[in-house]
Amino acid sequence: MNLACQFAIKNNQYLYRFLRENSYWYKELNRNPDSLKQMEQQMKEYYKLTPKDKMDELSKKIELIRTFMDVLR
């Protein structure tokens, strides 16, 4: 694993935790450091950090607030 890849992982707590939980990525990154982008994408899907997931979470919160407002009426 090259030095730039190591710095990117150390600076991102989600990447670091994902790498610790999915150790097969060590081998993949040692063989091909360009796989870091693939690992980031898989990490975002795993931890639900994609824009779609964020929008879904926001819509659930808005729906919860609407429900509370209906109860208060």
DOKOL-80307 format. One line per field, with one value per residue: residue number from 1; residue in three letters; x, y, z of N, C-alpha, C, CB in turn. Coordinates in nm, 4 decimals. Atoms other than C-alpha are relative to their C-alpha. Last residue first. Glycine has a CB too. Layout:
REM residues N
resi <- NUM ...
resn <- ALA ...
n_X <- X ...
n_Y <- Y ...
n_Z <- Z ...
ca_X <- X ...
ca_Y <- Y ...
ca_Z <- Z ...
c_X <- X ...
c_Y <- Y ...
c_Z <- Z ...
cb_X <- X ...
cb_Y <- Y ...
cb_Z <- Z ...
REM end
This chain:
REM residues 73
resi <- 73 72 71 70 69 68 67 66 65 64 63 62 61 60 59 58 57 56 55 54 53 52 51 50 49 48 47 46 45 44 43 42 41 40 39 38 37 36 35 34 33 32 31 30 29 28 27 26 25 24 23 22 21 20 19 18 17 16 15 14 13 12 11 10 9 8 7 6 5 4 3 2 1
resn <- ARG LEU VAL ASP MET PHE THR ARG ILE LEU GLU ILE LYS LYS SER LEU GLU ASP MET LYS ASP LYS PRO THR LEU LYS TYR TYR GLU LYS MET GLN GLN GLU MET GLN LYS LEU SER ASP PRO ASN ARG ASN LEU GLU LYS TYR TRP TYR SER ASN GLU ARG LEU PHE ARG TYR LEU TYR GLN ASN ASN LYS ILE ALA PHE GLN CYS ALA LEU ASN MET
n_X <- 0.1209 0.0210 0.0430 0.1376 0.0852 0.0127 0.0821 0.1397 0.0446 0.0170 0.1238 0.1101 0.0087 0.0553 0.1439 0.0644 -0.0004 0.0963 0.1325 0.0207 0.0267 0.1334 0.1036 0.0240 -0.0456 0.1126 0.0367 0.0071 0.1209 0.1149 0.0128 0.0575 0.1387 0.0774 0.0191 0.1000 0.1295 0.0476 0.1276 0.1078 0.0389 0.0428 -0.0197 -0.1423 -0.0710 0.0384 -0.0619 -0.1454 -0.0403 -0.0389 -0.1450 -0.0057 0.1083 -0.0191 -0.1145 0.0430 0.0841 -0.0847 -0.0845 0.0868 0.0314 0.1444 0.0704 -0.0177 0.0727 0.1431 0.0423 -0.0007 0.1154 0.1170 0.0095 -0.0878 0.0858
n_Y <- -0.0715 -0.1191 0.0440 0.0487 -0.1175 -0.0692 0.0845 -0.0143 -0.1312 0.0104 0.0756 -0.0914 -0.0981 0.0696 0.0156 -0.1301 -0.0286 0.0897 -0.0519 -0.1211 0.0397 0.0623 -0.1045 -0.0475 -0.1383 -0.0817 -0.0884 0.0781 0.0829 -0.0910 -0.0491 0.1097 0.0160 -0.1133 0.0229 0.1063 -0.0588 -0.0803 0.0558 -0.0745 -0.1152 -0.1068 0.0383 0.0278 -0.1280 -0.0689 0.0700 -0.0159 -0.1198 0.0422 0.0102 0.0774 0.0985 0.0913 0.0852 0.0949 0.1002 0.0763 0.0899 0.1029 0.0998 0.0209 -0.1274 -0.0512 0.0873 -0.0162 -0.1288 0.0101 0.0824 -0.0856 -0.0963 -0.1161 -0.1160
n_Z <- 0.0438 -0.0817 -0.1322 0.0130 0.0178 -0.1282 -0.0860 0.0445 -0.0471 -0.1447 -0.0220 0.0314 -0.1088 -0.1164 0.0233 -0.0170 -0.1437 -0.0622 0.0340 -0.0785 -0.1384 -0.0026 0.0032 0.1356 0.0122 0.0471 -0.1105 -0.1235 0.0064 -0.0045 -0.1369 -0.0773 0.0430 -0.0504 -0.1421 -0.0129 0.0391 -0.1126 -0.0465 0.0660 -0.0819 0.0887 0.1399 0.0206 0.0086 0.1238 0.1126 -0.0138 0.0745 0.1343 0.0168 0.1243 -0.0009 -0.1127 0.0311 0.1019 -0.0664 -0.0924 0.0788 0.0567 -0.1030 0.0086 -0.0148 -0.1366 -0.0928 0.0267 -0.0543 -0.1460 -0.0367 0.0219 -0.1086 0.0067 0.0000
ca_X <- -5.3805 -5.0809 -5.1037 -5.0884 -4.7759 -4.6122 -4.6843 -4.5505 -4.2293 -4.1901 -4.2448 -3.9777 -3.7361 -3.8084 -3.7561 -3.4183 -3.3083 -3.4098 -3.2221 -2.9097 -2.9349 -2.9630 -2.6650 -2.4500 -2.3364 -2.5226 -2.2369 -2.2056 -2.2858 -2.0298 -1.7732 -1.8318 -1.7729 -1.4600 -1.3267 -1.3815 -1.1974 -0.9103 -0.8745 -0.6044 -0.3641 -0.3633 -0.1860 -0.1439 -0.4909 -0.6525 -0.4627 -0.5563 -0.9149 -0.9605 -0.9514 -1.3112 -1.3782 -1.0415 -1.0714 -1.4204 -1.2968 -1.0140 -1.2383 -1.4959 -1.2308 -1.0925 -0.7467 -0.5790 -0.7228 -0.6126 -0.2688 -0.2257 -0.3256 -0.0765 0.1974 0.1540 0.0000
ca_Y <- 1.9256 1.7966 1.4501 1.5941 1.7928 1.4822 1.2933 1.5773 1.5773 1.2034 1.2506 1.5190 1.2861 1.0043 1.2425 1.3464 0.9838 0.9073 1.2137 1.1050 0.7542 0.8909 1.1218 0.8234 0.7920 0.4722 0.3142 0.0183 0.2195 0.4841 0.2138 0.0445 0.3742 0.4447 0.0940 0.1428 0.4758 0.3115 0.0504 0.2681 0.1237 -0.2079 -0.5079 -0.3657 -0.2104 -0.5461 -0.7309 -0.4779 -0.4732 -0.8331 -0.6918 -0.5769 -0.4543 -0.2794 -0.1312 -0.0021 0.1572 0.3365 0.4416 0.5803 0.7637 0.9398 1.0902 0.7529 0.6047 0.8939 0.8944 0.5217 0.5613 0.8428 0.6268 0.3318 0.0000
ca_Z <- 1.6357 1.8356 1.6821 1.3310 1.4241 1.5628 1.2413 1.0315 1.2386 1.1803 0.8065 0.8003 0.9779 0.7332 0.4402 0.5810 0.6193 0.2614 0.1387 0.3244 0.1816 -0.1718 -0.1161 -0.0143 0.3457 0.4290 0.6283 0.3905 0.0767 0.1678 0.2476 -0.0888 -0.2659 -0.0636 -0.1349 -0.5050 -0.4910 -0.2985 -0.5716 -0.7291 -0.4706 -0.6616 -0.5106 -0.1624 -0.1797 -0.2630 0.0079 0.2729 0.1388 0.2563 0.6104 0.6073 0.9623 0.9994 0.6497 0.7255 1.0484 0.8681 0.5814 0.8242 1.0272 0.7205 0.7707 0.8345 0.5149 0.2937 0.4555 0.3892 0.0250 -0.0216 0.1345 -0.0995 0.0000
c_X <- -0.1220 -0.1255 -0.0329 -0.0557 -0.1458 -0.0912 -0.0199 -0.0940 -0.1452 -0.0501 -0.0293 -0.1341 -0.1147 -0.0161 -0.0670 -0.1511 -0.0704 -0.0119 -0.1098 -0.1373 -0.0266 -0.0387 -0.1424 -0.1079 -0.0197 0.0346 -0.1148 -0.0486 -0.0200 -0.1316 -0.1211 -0.0202 -0.0695 -0.1475 -0.0820 -0.0296 -0.1118 -0.1362 -0.0582 -0.1382 -0.1113 -0.0476 -0.0309 0.0284 0.1501 0.0775 -0.0286 0.0702 0.1499 0.0435 0.0432 0.1458 0.0037 -0.1055 0.0259 0.1130 -0.0457 -0.0804 0.0846 0.0798 -0.0896 -0.0373 -0.1517 -0.0794 0.0094 -0.0829 -0.1494 -0.0461 -0.0116 -0.1282 -0.1236 -0.0338 0.0915
c_Y <- -0.0468 0.0790 0.1218 -0.0427 -0.0386 0.1210 0.0644 -0.0804 0.0241 0.1319 -0.0151 -0.0687 0.0975 0.0962 -0.0741 -0.0113 0.1325 0.0269 -0.0868 0.0603 0.1217 -0.0389 -0.0563 0.1086 0.0558 0.1481 0.0949 0.0850 -0.0757 -0.0770 0.0916 0.0414 -0.1106 -0.0140 0.1130 -0.0275 -0.1033 0.0622 0.0781 -0.0513 0.0844 0.1194 0.1144 -0.0336 -0.0188 0.1312 0.0724 -0.0621 0.0275 0.1196 -0.0466 -0.0133 -0.0915 -0.1105 -0.0993 -0.0964 -0.1072 -0.1110 -0.0888 -0.0994 -0.1107 -0.1124 -0.0139 0.1278 0.0536 -0.0828 0.0212 0.1298 -0.0111 -0.0728 0.0896 0.1018 0.1237
c_Z <- 0.0694 -0.0395 0.0868 0.1359 -0.0126 -0.0098 0.1368 0.0890 -0.0408 0.0580 0.1493 0.0229 -0.0226 0.1178 0.1164 -0.0190 0.0280 0.1502 0.0616 -0.0269 0.0883 0.1418 0.0053 0.0032 -0.1401 -0.0003 -0.0355 0.1171 0.1304 -0.0063 0.0133 0.1456 0.0793 -0.0365 0.0620 0.1461 0.0123 -0.0307 0.1174 0.0403 -0.0628 0.0836 -0.0952 -0.1457 -0.0161 -0.0167 -0.1310 -0.1205 0.0155 -0.0850 -0.1398 -0.0426 -0.1216 0.0018 0.1122 -0.0349 -0.0988 0.0667 0.0899 -0.0829 -0.0537 0.0975 -0.0048 0.0238 0.1424 0.0973 -0.0193 0.0648 0.1519 0.0395 -0.0143 0.1092 0.0000
cb_X <- -0.0198 0.1209 0.1093 -0.0064 0.0431 0.1363 0.0638 -0.0151 0.0910 0.1320 0.0093 0.0104 0.1318 0.0902 -0.0249 0.0585 0.1445 0.0401 -0.0173 0.1091 0.1178 -0.0039 0.0160 -0.0420 0.1455 -0.1230 0.1206 0.1367 0.0080 0.0072 0.1274 0.0899 -0.0060 0.0558 0.1354 0.0477 0.0062 0.1018 0.0184 0.0157 0.1205 -0.1123 -0.0866 0.0458 -0.0278 -0.1516 -0.0504 0.0508 -0.0809 -0.1160 0.0552 -0.0853 -0.1338 -0.0037 0.1246 -0.0477 -0.1222 0.0614 0.0901 -0.1094 -0.0672 -0.0444 0.0443 0.1477 0.0548 -0.0329 0.0780 0.1396 0.0112 -0.0076 0.1261 -0.0095 -0.0982
cb_Y <- -0.0142 0.0894 -0.0873 -0.1177 0.0787 0.0426 -0.1383 -0.0453 0.1121 -0.0407 -0.1387 0.0498 0.0769 -0.1186 -0.0755 0.1022 0.0035 -0.1456 0.0071 0.1023 -0.0806 -0.1240 0.0839 -0.1174 0.0097 -0.0239 0.0803 -0.0603 -0.0987 0.1009 0.0738 -0.1243 -0.0309 0.1316 -0.0131 -0.1284 0.0544 0.1099 -0.1453 -0.0083 0.0872 -0.0493 -0.1197 -0.1149 0.0837 0.0279 -0.1449 -0.0651 0.1218 -0.0738 -0.0945 0.0675 0.0703 0.0774 0.0848 0.0740 0.0673 0.0929 0.0801 0.0635 0.0668 -0.0349 0.0948 0.0256 -0.1439 -0.0400 0.1138 -0.0365 -0.1405 0.0447 0.0853 0.0654 -0.0010
cb_Z <- -0.1462 -0.0096 0.0671 -0.0993 -0.1224 0.0502 0.0155 -0.1468 -0.0559 0.0668 -0.0663 -0.1457 0.0134 0.0400 -0.1322 -0.0989 0.0544 -0.0244 -0.1530 -0.0305 0.0558 -0.0914 -0.1255 -0.0935 0.0381 0.0872 0.0431 0.0324 -0.1178 -0.1154 0.0428 -0.0080 -0.1502 -0.0554 0.0708 -0.0694 -0.1451 0.0340 0.0400 -0.1515 0.0248 -0.0955 -0.0341 0.0902 0.1234 -0.0009 -0.0076 0.1321 0.0474 -0.0682 0.1029 -0.1129 0.0063 0.1315 -0.0248 -0.1256 0.0654 0.1069 -0.0941 -0.0855 0.1195 -0.1476 -0.1075 0.0278 -0.0064 -0.1446 -0.0656 0.0501 -0.0633 -0.1475 0.0051 -0.1378 0.1237
REM end
